[in-house]
């Protein structure tokens, strides 16, 4: 006849095992809460940094605008150039290598006949690998050109908050112009955006923003 108590731990040992398991669970819960709190604090700091950058008129929130800038648009000192972008696809994203590649459209509208922003723009934070003009139009004095661009971009990523991480993927465009003939970039915000299918596996796309910054140095 089988003994129903065979193979069972004594009551005292069972109590010890139960207390030990509760201690392990409590320890993991405490460590998890600390890590979660740190991740949330890092996220709040990252959000504050991003907000400061967005609200700053310069590329460095810690650097003030030079005296007398920006120039009053009505002065006629600067030729306006409207610029817009549309991100078609994030081709590759490597957090470890601090880089990502993008397929995007960029377009320009301007009036000054001696300007050609589509041929003089460059990427501050990356390298253009392919650039093809896909559209061109002339409406009276207004000229329009649209380009399809494939680029490799660099970006230091904060990976300490994985899997609660989020990242900003900037495409920084700069026009190479004659210092004696400055231009004033104007954002085509309504037409700019991102394709809903542009997200990479494991992430979803968030808000998009197209803005103009003054490049200043300390």
C-alpha positions in Angstrom: 0.0 0.0 0.0 1.4 3.4 -1.0 2.1 6.0 1.6 0.4 9.3 0.6 3.1 11.2 2.5 6.0 9.6 0.8 8.3 12.0 -1.1 6.9 15.1 0.6 9.0 17.5 2.5 8.3 18.0 6.2 6.1 20.9 7.0 9.0 22.9 8.4 11.1 22.5 5.2 8.1 23.3 3.1 7.6 26.6 5.0 11.2 27.4 4.5 11.0 26.8 0.7 7.8 28.9 0.5 9.5 31.8 2.4 12.5 31.5 0.2 10.4 31.6 -3.0 8.5 34.7 -1.7 11.8 36.4 -1.0 13.1 35.7 -4.5 9.9 37.0 -6.0 10.0 40.1 -3.8 13.6 40.7 -4.8 12.9 40.5 -8.5 9.9 42.8 -8.1 12.0 45.3 -6.2 14.8 45.2 -8.8 12.2 45.4 -11.6 10.6 48.5 -10.1 13.9 50.2 -9.7 14.9 49.5 -13.3 11.4 50.7 -14.5 11.7 53.9 -12.5 15.2 54.6 -14.0 13.9 53.9 -17.5 11.0 56.3 -16.9 13.4 59.0 -15.6 15.7 58.5 -18.6 12.6 58.8 -20.8 11.6 62.0 -19.2 15.1 63.5 -19.6 15.1 62.4 -23.2 11.7 64.1 -23.8 12.9 67.3 -22.1 16.1 67.3 -24.3 13.9 66.8 -27.4 11.5 69.6 -26.3 14.4 72.0 -25.8 15.8 71.2 -29.2 12.4 71.6 -30.9 11.7 75.0 -29.2 15.2 76.3 -29.8 15.7 78.5 -33.0 19.3 77.2 -33.3 20.8 73.7 -33.8 22.2 73.9 -30.3 19.8 75.0 -27.5 22.8 76.2 -25.5 23.9 78.7 -28.1 22.0 82.0 -28.5 21.1 83.6 -31.8 23.7 86.2 -33.1 22.7 89.8 -32.7 20.5 91.0 -35.5 19.3 87.5 -36.5 17.0 86.3 -37.8 16.6 88.9 -40.5 13.2 90.4 -41.0 11.8 88.6 -44.1 10.3 91.8 -45.4 13.7 93.3 -45.7 14.3 91.4 -48.9 17.8 90.5 -47.8 17.1 86.7 -48.0 15.5 84.8 -50.8 12.9 82.3 -49.5 13.1 78.7 -50.4 10.3 76.4 -49.3 11.4 72.8 -48.4 9.5 69.7 -47.4 10.3 66.0 -46.8 8.4 62.8 -46.8 10.0 59.6 -45.3 9.1 56.7 -47.5 10.9 53.9 -45.7 13.4 53.2 -43.0 15.7 50.8 -44.9 17.8 49.7 -42.0 18.3 50.6 -38.3 21.3 49.6 -36.2 21.3 50.7 -32.6 24.7 49.0 -31.9 26.4 50.8 -34.9 24.6 54.2 -34.3 23.4 54.4 -37.8 20.2 54.1 -39.9 19.4 54.4 -43.6 16.4 56.1 -45.1 14.5 56.4 -48.4 12.8 59.8 -48.5 11.6 62.5 -50.8 12.7 66.1 -50.5 11.3 69.0 -52.6 12.0 72.7 -53.0 10.0 75.7 -54.2 11.7 79.0 -55.0 11.6 82.0 -57.2 15.1 83.4 -57.6 16.2 82.2 -61.1 19.9 82.0 -60.0 19.2 79.6 -57.2 19.2 75.8 -57.5 18.7 74.3 -54.0 18.1 70.8 -55.4 21.6 70.6 -56.6 23.3 72.2 -53.6 21.7 70.6 -50.6 23.5 68.1 -48.4 22.9 66.1 -45.3 24.6 67.4 -42.1 24.2 64.0 -40.3 24.7 61.6 -43.2 25.7 60.8 -46.7 23.6 60.8 -49.8 24.0 57.5 -51.6 21.4 58.0 -54.4 19.6 61.1 -55.6 17.1 61.2 -58.5 15.0 64.1 -59.6 11.4 62.8 -59.9 9.4 65.9 -60.6 9.8 69.4 -61.9 7.4 72.3 -62.5 7.3 75.9 -63.4 4.3 78.1 -62.3 5.1 81.6 -63.4 8.1 82.7 -61.4 7.8 79.8 -58.9 10.1 76.8 -59.6 9.5 73.4 -58.1 11.7 70.3 -58.0 11.3 67.0 -56.1 14.0 64.4 -55.5 14.0 60.8 -54.3 16.9 60.2 -51.9 18.6 57.2 -50.4 20.9 58.1 -47.6 23.0 56.6 -44.8 22.6 58.6 -41.6 24.4 58.6 -38.2 22.7 58.9 -34.9 23.9 58.0 -31.3 21.2 55.8 -29.8 20.4 55.5 -26.1 19.9 51.7 -25.6 19.8 51.7 -21.8 16.0 51.8 -21.8 15.4 48.8 -24.1 12.7 47.5 -24.5 11.0 50.8 -23.3 13.2 52.9 -25.6 12.1 55.4 -28.2 14.3 57.3 -30.6 14.3 60.4 -32.8 15.5 59.9 -36.3 16.6 63.3 -37.7 17.2 64.1 -41.4 19.2 67.3 -41.3 19.3 69.1 -44.6 21.5 72.1 -45.3 21.8 74.3 -48.4 25.3 75.3 -49.6 24.9 78.8 -50.8 27.0 81.9 -51.4 27.5 83.8 -48.1 26.8 87.0 -50.0 23.5 85.6 -51.2 21.8 84.0 -48.2 18.5 82.2 -48.4 15.7 81.8 -45.9 14.3 78.3 -45.6 10.6 78.0 -45.1 9.0 74.7 -44.0 6.3 73.1 -46.1 4.7 71.6 -43.0 1.4 70.5 -44.5 2.9 68.3 -47.2 5.7 66.9 -45.1 5.3 63.6 -43.2 6.0 59.9 -43.0 4.6 56.9 -44.7 2.5 54.7 -42.3 4.5 51.6 -43.4 7.9 53.2 -42.7 8.3 51.6 -39.2 10.9 48.9 -38.6 10.1 45.6 -36.8 9.7 46.1 -33.1 8.9 49.8 -33.3 6.1 52.0 -34.4 6.2 55.5 -35.9 5.3 58.4 -33.7 4.9 62.1 -34.4 6.8 63.8 -37.2 8.1 67.4 -37.3 9.7 69.4 -40.0 11.4 72.5 -38.7 14.1 75.1 -39.7 17.1 75.7 -37.4 19.8 78.3 -37.6 23.2 76.6 -37.6 25.4 78.5 -35.1 28.7 77.6 -33.4 29.9 78.4 -29.9 
